[in-house]
Amino acid sequence: MISKSERLLIFRFLFSKKSDGYVSIFAWFSIIGISLGVAAIIIVMSVMNGFRIDLTNRIIGLNSHLNIYSFDNEITNKQADELILNIDNSFFYQHYKSIETNGLIIKSNNSKGVMIKGYDAYDKNHYLFNSINMGAFIQNPKSEILIGDSLANEMNLSVGDKVKIAIPKTDKTILGNIPRFKTLEVVGVFDLGLYEYDSNLIFLSSELVRKLLLYDEDIYNKIEFFTSSPNEIELFKNKVELETSNLLLNFYSISWKDQNKTLINALKVEKNVMFIILSLIILVASLNIISGLIIFVKEKNKDIGILKTIGMSNKSIIKIFFTIGISIGLIGSLIGLIIGILFTINIKSIQSALEYLLGTKLFSEEVYYLSSLPSKISVNEVVYVLCVAIIISIISTIFPALSSARIDPVKSLRSE
């Protein structure tokens, strides 16, 4: 416990009068440094959390959670139905049989490589249902196409325009192998919310893709499953492999986590690295505490000598300077916490204000996947950051506090 006399001395030293106010100056600079460090870590960690959660949710919403492929790239309708019947339907809420391939979309002199997806039907259960912002769904499966808004802008396309699709299949003629082309009409433009998908995905009917790839009528090359717990997709994947082990000899499964492993790991690594880098701000501020307290102890040699002469113990002296250092760290951490949370909560308004003042877009969809800064405050991470800041402050205070107790009162008074 801290006695009343110790509390008075702590307050007197920490908020000293203007004539000998070095401690106040060093205290304020230390508090500002720690506040900025804590606020910066909370803001960056929250943005990284928001970015990861938002991006993951969009990826999960736009991609099937578990995909089953065939080694020979062909799955018959009978095989697909048999496989689906062998899986407990309580583990998934939706499934699709689809055909997927790469191709080239051509308009006049412009062309772009795209991923082609074909489904039997596009209804209200399909993830495209709420994404069509222009036109409509495919009505004529033999000659219509859906494209993303970013692709439409890039190639100057709109509903009603004609485009050509080329796929990696060739027809043999007397002139040699000629790529297979098909002229289609754009009937709808979708916005899935991710530039990567809106600029590289096109949707056709499975009937049309099947004809382009020269597949038989009942052939697919992918079975897609959507689950209610995509973050626990490994459990569903293991159940599928266990329940259909006798049918999966020619098939293999890939989850959304497997497909996006590189991106997920990159986000985790970046978050950890940013935490380490920003912790250096707190470390620098803690060095300010060390140097400030050492100089302060040096300047207060006479006061410490007088306190020891009137009977104050070394323990009390250590306690006083230790409390001063911890108080600085605690005040700085709490101010940083408030600044970090307020900034994070209002980050979209701050982004809009900066974009208005600077006259430019800070976050382009083409580069950052998302057009605005998402944020998500994690209570556990905030507590962790506070603990780290306070621990660093405590460690920084130990040496100056111990050095104050080693002062010889006789020598300090004589030197004066």
QUIHUTA-V569592 format. One record per backbone hydrogen bond with DSSP energy under -0.5 kcal/mol. NH is the residue of the N-H (numbers start at 1). CO is the residue of the C=O. Records with the same first field share a line. If there is no record, write none. Layout:
NH: CO ; CO
This chain:
3: 1
7: 3
8: 4
9: 5
10: 6
11: 7
12: 8
13: 9
14: 10
15: 11
16: 13
20: 17
21: 18
23: 20
25: 21
26: 22
27: 23
28: 24
29: 25
30: 26
31: 27
32: 28
33: 29
34: 30
35: 31
36: 32
37: 33
38: 34
39: 35
40: 36
41: 37
42: 38
43: 39
44: 40
45: 41
46: 42
47: 43
48: 44
49: 45
50: 46
51: 47
52: 48
53: 49
54: 50
55: 51
56: 52
57: 53
58: 54
59: 55
60: 56
61: 57
62: 58
63: 59
65: 225
66: 225
67: 254
68: 223
69: 252
71: 250
73: 70
75: 220
77: 218
80: 76
81: 77
82: 78
83: 79
84: 80
85: 81
86: 82
87: 84
91: 88
93: 226
94: 226
96: 224
98: 96 ; 222
99: 118
101: 116
103: 114
104: 166
105: 112
106: 164
107: 110
110: 107
112: 105
114: 103
115: 200
116: 101 ; 114
117: 202
118: 99
119: 204
120: 97
123: 121
126: 123
129: 126
131: 128
132: 128
133: 131 ; 189
134: 189
136: 187
141: 139
143: 140
144: 140
145: 185
146: 203
147: 188
148: 201
149: 190
151: 198
152: 148
153: 149
154: 150
155: 151
156: 152
157: 152
160: 186
161: 158
163: 184
164: 106
165: 182
166: 104
167: 180
168: 102
169: 167
171: 178
173: 171 ; 176
176: 173
178: 171
180: 167 ; 169
182: 165
184: 163
185: 143
186: 161
187: 145 ; 185
188: 145
189: 134
190: 147
191: 131
195: 369
197: 194
198: 194
199: 195
200: 197
201: 197
202: 115
203: 146
204: 117
206: 119
209: 205
210: 206
211: 207
212: 208
213: 209
214: 211
215: 210
219: 216
220: 75
221: 98
222: 98
223: 68
224: 96
225: 66
226: 94
232: 229
233: 230
235: 232
236: 232
237: 233
238: 234
239: 235
240: 236
241: 237
242: 238
243: 239
244: 240
245: 242
247: 244
248: 244
250: 247
251: 248
252: 69
254: 67
256: 65
259: 255
260: 256
261: 258
264: 260
265: 261
266: 262
267: 263
268: 264
269: 265
270: 266
271: 267
272: 268
273: 269
274: 270
275: 271
276: 272
277: 273
278: 274
279: 275
280: 276 ; 277
281: 278
282: 278
283: 279
284: 280
285: 281
286: 282
287: 283
288: 284
289: 285
290: 286
291: 287
292: 288
293: 289
294: 290
295: 291
296: 292
297: 293
298: 294
299: 295
300: 296
301: 298
304: 300
305: 301
306: 302
307: 303
308: 304
309: 305
310: 306
311: 308
312: 307
317: 313
318: 314
319: 315
320: 316
321: 317
322: 318
323: 319
324: 320
325: 321
326: 322
327: 323
328: 324
329: 325
330: 326
331: 327
332: 328
333: 329
334: 330
335: 331
336: 332
337: 333
338: 334
339: 335
340: 336
341: 337
342: 338
343: 339
344: 340
345: 341
346: 342
347: 344
350: 346
351: 347
352: 348
353: 349
354: 350
355: 351
356: 352
357: 353
358: 354
359: 355
360: 355
362: 360
364: 362
367: 364
368: 364
369: 365
370: 368
374: 372
376: 46
379: 377
382: 378
383: 379
384: 380
385: 381
386: 382
387: 383
388: 384
389: 385
390: 386
391: 387
392: 388
393: 389
394: 390
395: 391
396: 392
397: 393 ; 394
398: 394 ; 395
399: 395
400: 396
401: 397
402: 398
403: 399
404: 400
405: 401 ; 402
406: 402
407: 404
409: 407
412: 408
413: 409
414: 410
415: 411
416: 412
